[in-house]
Amino acid sequence: MAGFLVRRLLNYGVLVVLAASLAYLLAAATLRPRAEFAERSPRPPAAVVDAQLTALNLNDKTPLARRYATWASGVLHGDLGRTLNGDPVAPELLRRALVSVRLLLVGTVLGGVLGVLAGAYAAVRQYRPSDRLITVGSFVVLSTPVFVLAVLLQLGAERVNQATGVRIFEWVGEYTPGHGAGPLARLGGRLQHLVLPTLAIVLTQVAVVSRYQRHLMLDVLGADYVRTAMARGLTRRRALLRHGLRTALAPVTTYFAYTFGFVLLGAMFTEKIFGWHGMGGWLIDSVHRGDVNAVAAVNLLAAVLVLLAGLAADAAHGLLDPRVRTGR
């Protein structure tokens, strides 16, 4: 198992280097940090702007290959460069990554588990009202962009607050300043703010995973090994849970690795809509300002997160299917 994971880690490492390099080159070639200085009042002299951009490794008059070499050398030494304001990128990225991971971790895990359960249940109840309800609900969510879904959740939460006369839901920022004095009050306030953005991610995950899981589960309902387990005395439910579901789960782990990038992208838009100061809002603002180093840093971390998701999926796949570990 360890050798299998090491091989996968090396493959993913190469992909991360390629993805991060392409992201930097694309950002450096298309974004215009010089425009940020041109919009200042009073406008600084051209020589001052060139000197400032050169110090930040953002001068478009410097060859792109040289800028990339400087950036890559800094990354190897743990230096992700500086923002247009001259602040180090790495500390700001770490702070915002912790915000994003809190939202992603809960939403991804909960959405994946509920999606698997919903898909398996829909397959077992094929063509019955519960299956049709899950199917229709999944297609409705899949056809709704994540930013529209987030706005609809906000409108629904506002209706609930108005109907009950109590602010059950909060959706602006991570917490309400001055909300309660004790640690339990602060924790409750953070949970209030966490519900709606997490729900936006969970609904999307459930819709995607449940459709895939349903089709996989349908393939194993009439499999020989399931019928054999039932012939040996297991009930249909126990046979499906012990043998059918485990077999159907293995491909889902691989599918999760491929879709995690889209989950991460959706979470970034969700952060912006709900006013969370995570990587999503920072990325959008940095693209608008032409802050190449910040954009490249967010893309680098996103590539690493996708790598970790793929590695976790490979580990789960190896545990579910021994043939993966042995290479047979």
C-alpha positions in Angstrom: 0.0 0.0 0.0 2.8 2.4 0.9 4.6 1.8 -2.4 1.3 2.4 -4.3 0.8 5.7 -2.6 4.4 6.8 -3.2 4.0 6.1 -6.9 0.8 8.1 -7.0 2.4 10.9 -5.0 5.2 11.2 -7.5 2.8 11.3 -10.4 0.7 14.0 -8.7 3.8 16.0 -7.9 4.7 16.3 -11.5 1.1 17.4 -12.3 1.2 20.1 -9.5 4.4 21.5 -11.0 2.9 21.7 -14.4 -0.4 23.1 -13.2 1.2 25.8 -11.0 3.7 26.8 -13.8 1.0 27.1 -16.4 -1.2 29.1 -14.0 1.7 31.6 -13.3 2.6 31.9 -17.0 -1.0 32.6 -17.9 -1.5 35.1 -15.1 1.8 36.9 -15.9 1.1 37.0 -19.6 -2.5 38.3 -19.4 -2.9 40.4 -16.2 -1.8 44.0 -16.1 -0.5 45.1 -12.7 0.8 48.3 -14.2 -2.9 49.5 -14.5 -3.2 49.4 -10.7 -0.5 52.1 -10.5 -2.0 54.1 -13.4 -5.3 54.5 -11.6 -3.7 56.0 -8.4 -4.1 59.7 -7.8 -1.7 61.4 -8.2 -0.3 59.1 -10.8 3.3 58.1 -9.9 6.1 58.7 -12.5 6.7 56.0 -15.0 10.2 55.4 -13.6 8.9 54.9 -10.1 6.2 52.4 -11.4 8.9 50.5 -13.3 11.1 50.3 -10.3 8.3 49.2 -8.1 7.1 46.5 -10.5 10.6 45.2 -11.0 11.1 44.9 -7.2 7.9 42.9 -7.1 8.9 40.8 -10.1 5.8 42.1 -12.0 7.3 44.3 -14.6 5.8 43.4 -18.0 9.0 44.8 -19.7 11.0 42.0 -18.1 10.9 38.8 -20.3 8.3 36.3 -19.1 10.8 33.5 -18.9 13.0 35.5 -16.5 10.0 36.4 -14.3 8.9 32.8 -14.2 12.4 31.7 -13.2 12.5 34.2 -10.4 9.1 33.1 -9.2 9.9 29.4 -9.4 13.1 29.9 -7.5 11.3 31.8 -4.8 8.7 29.0 -4.5 11.4 26.4 -4.0 12.7 28.4 -1.1 9.2 29.0 0.4 8.8 32.6 -0.9 5.6 33.1 -2.9 6.5 36.7 -3.7 4.7 39.9 -2.7 1.4 41.5 -3.5 1.0 44.8 -5.3 0.9 46.5 -1.8 4.3 45.0 -1.0 3.0 42.5 1.6 4.3 38.9 1.6 1.9 36.6 -0.1 2.6 33.5 2.0 1.2 34.7 5.3 -2.0 36.1 3.7 -2.4 32.8 1.7 -2.1 30.7 4.9 -4.7 32.8 6.7 -7.2 32.7 3.9 -6.5 29.0 3.3 -7.5 28.2 6.8 -10.8 30.0 6.2 -11.5 28.1 3.0 -10.5 24.7 4.4 -13.0 25.0 7.2 -15.7 25.5 4.7 -14.5 22.9 2.2 -13.8 20.1 4.7 -17.3 20.1 6.2 -19.1 20.6 2.9 -17.1 18.1 1.0 -17.2 15.3 3.5 -20.8 15.7 4.4 -21.9 16.1 0.8 -19.9 13.0 -0.2 -21.4 10.8 2.5 -25.0 12.0 1.9 -24.5 11.7 -1.8 -23.4 8.0 -1.5 -26.3 7.2 0.8 -28.9 9.0 -1.4 -27.6 7.3 -4.6 -27.5 3.8 -3.0 -31.0 4.3 -1.6 -32.4 5.6 -4.9 -30.9 2.5 -6.7 -32.5 0.1 -4.2 -35.8 1.9 -4.6 -35.6 2.2 -8.4 -38.6 3.9 -10.1 -40.4 4.3 -6.8 -41.5 7.8 -5.6 -38.4 8.2 -3.4 -36.1 7.4 -6.3 -37.9 9.9 -8.6 -37.8 12.6 -5.9 -34.1 12.2 -5.4 -33.6 12.2 -9.2 -35.7 15.3 -9.8 -34.0 17.1 -6.9 -30.5 16.2 -8.2 -31.2 17.5 -11.7 -32.7 20.7 -10.3 -29.6 21.4 -8.3 -27.2 20.4 -11.1 -29.0 22.8 -13.5 -28.6 25.7 -11.1 -25.3 27.5 -11.0 -23.7 27.5 -7.6 -23.9 31.3 -7.2 -27.6 31.3 -8.1 -28.1 28.5 -5.5 -26.3 30.5 -2.9 -28.5 33.6 -3.5 -31.6 31.4 -3.4 -30.5 30.0 0.0 -30.0 33.6 1.3 -33.5 34.5 0.1 -35.0 31.4 1.7 -33.1 32.0 5.0 -34.4 35.6 5.1 -38.0 34.3 4.7 -37.4 31.9 7.6 -36.0 34.6 9.8 -39.0 36.9 9.0 -41.5 34.1 9.6 -40.1 33.1 12.9 -39.1 36.6 14.1 -35.7 35.2 15.1 -32.4 35.4 13.3 -31.9 31.7 12.9 -29.6 32.1 9.9 -26.7 34.5 9.3 -25.0 34.8 5.9 -22.6 37.7 5.8 -19.1 36.9 6.9 -17.7 34.2 9.2 -19.1 35.7 12.4 -20.9 38.7 13.8 -18.6 41.1 15.6 -19.4 41.4 19.3 -21.8 38.4 19.1 -21.7 37.1 22.7 -19.0 37.2 25.3 -18.4 33.6 26.1 -16.7 30.9 23.9 -20.0 29.0 23.5 -21.7 32.1 22.2 -18.9 32.8 19.8 -19.0 29.2 18.6 -22.8 29.4 18.1 -22.4 32.6 16.1 -19.8 30.9 13.8 -22.0 27.9 13.3 -24.9 30.2 12.3 -22.7 31.7 9.6 -21.4 28.3 8.5 -24.8 26.7 7.8 -25.8 28.4 4.5 -22.4 28.4 2.7 -21.9 24.8 3.8 -25.4 23.9 2.6 -24.6 25.3 -0.9 -21.6 23.0 -1.2 -23.4 20.0 0.3 -26.4 20.3 -2.1 -24.1 20.4 -5.1 -22.0 17.5 -3.9 -25.1 15.4 -3.1 -26.6 16.0 -6.5 -23.4 15.0 -8.4 -22.4 12.0 -6.2 -25.9 10.6 -5.9 -26.4 10.3 -9.6 -23.1 8.6 -10.1 -23.6 6.3 -7.1 -27.0 5.3 -8.2 -25.8 4.1 -11.6 -23.0 2.2 -10.0 -25.3 0.6 -7.4 -27.7 -0.5 -10.1 -24.9 -2.4 -11.8 -24.3 -4.5 -8.7 -27.9 -5.2 -7.6 -28.1 -8.4 -9.7 -24.4 -9.3 -9.6 -23.5 -13.0 -9.0 -21.6 -12.3 -5.7 -24.6 -10.5 -4.3 -26.9 -13.5 -5.2 -24.3 -15.9 -3.7 -24.2 -14.0 -0.5 -28.0 -14.1 -0.3 -27.9 -17.9 -1.0 -25.6 -18.3 1.9 -28.2 -16.9 4.3 -27.6 -13.1 4.2 -30.6 -10.9 3.8 -30.8 -8.7 0.7 -30.1 -5.6 2.8 -27.0 -7.1 4.5 -25.7 -8.5 1.2 -26.0 -5.2 -0.6 -24.4 -3.3 2.3 -21.5 -5.7 2.8 -20.7 -6.7 -0.8 -22.7 -4.5 -3.2 -22.1 -1.1 -1.7 -18.4 -1.7 -1.1 -17.8 -2.7 -4.7 -19.8 0.3 -6.0 -17.9 2.7 -3.7 -14.5 2.0 -5.3 -15.2 4.0 -8.6 -16.8 6.8 -6.6 -13.4 7.5 -4.9 -11.8 8.0 -8.3 -14.7 10.2 -9.4 -14.3 12.3 -6.3 -10.7 13.1 -7.2 -11.6 14.3 -10.6 -14.5 16.5 -9.4 -12.7 18.0 -6.4 -11.4 20.8 -8.6 -14.9 21.8 -9.5 -15.9 21.6 -5.8 -13.0 23.9 -5.0 -14.0 26.4 -7.7 -17.6 26.4 -6.5 -16.5 27.0 -2.9 -14.5 30.0 -4.1 -17.6 31.6 -5.6 -19.6 30.6 -2.5 -17.1 32.4 -0.2 -17.4 35.6 -2.3 -21.2 35.6 -2.2 -21.4 34.9 1.6 -18.6 37.4 2.4 -16.1 34.9 3.7 -12.5 36.2 3.5 -11.0 33.0 2.1 -9.1 32.2 -1.1 -12.1 32.7 -3.3 -12.7 36.4 -2.6 -8.9 37.0 -2.6 -8.5 35.3 -6.0 -11.3 37.3 -7.6 -10.0 40.6 -6.2 -6.5 39.8 -7.2 -7.5 39.0 -10.8 -9.3 42.3 -10.9 -6.3 44.2 -9.6 -3.8 42.2 -11.8 -1.9 40.9 -8.7 0.0 38.1 -10.5 1.8 36.7 -7.4 -1.4 36.4 -5.4 -3.2 34.7 -8.3 -0.4 32.3 -8.8 -0.2 31.5 -5.1 -3.9 30.6 -4.9 -3.6 28.4 -8.0 -0.6 26.7 -6.5 -2.5 25.9 -3.3 -5.5 24.8 -5.3 -3.3 22.4 -7.2 -1.9 21.0 -4.0 -5.4 20.6 -2.5 -6.5 18.7 -5.6 -3.4 16.5 -5.3 -4.2 15.7 -1.7 -7.8 14.9 -2.6 -6.6 12.6 -5.3 -4.2 10.9 -2.9 -6.9 10.4 -0.3 -9.2 9.0 -3.1 -6.4 6.6 -4.1 -5.9 5.5 -0.5 -9.6 4.8 -0.2 -9.7 3.0 -3.5 -6.8 0.8 -2.4 -8.6 -0.1 0.8 -11.8 -1.0 -1.0 -10.1 -2.9 -3.8 -7.0 -4.9 -2.9 -6.2 -5.4 -6.7 -5.3 -1.7 -6.8 -2.6 -2.2 -4.2 -1.1 -5.2 -5.8 -1.3 -3.8 -9.3 -3.3 -6.8 -10.6 
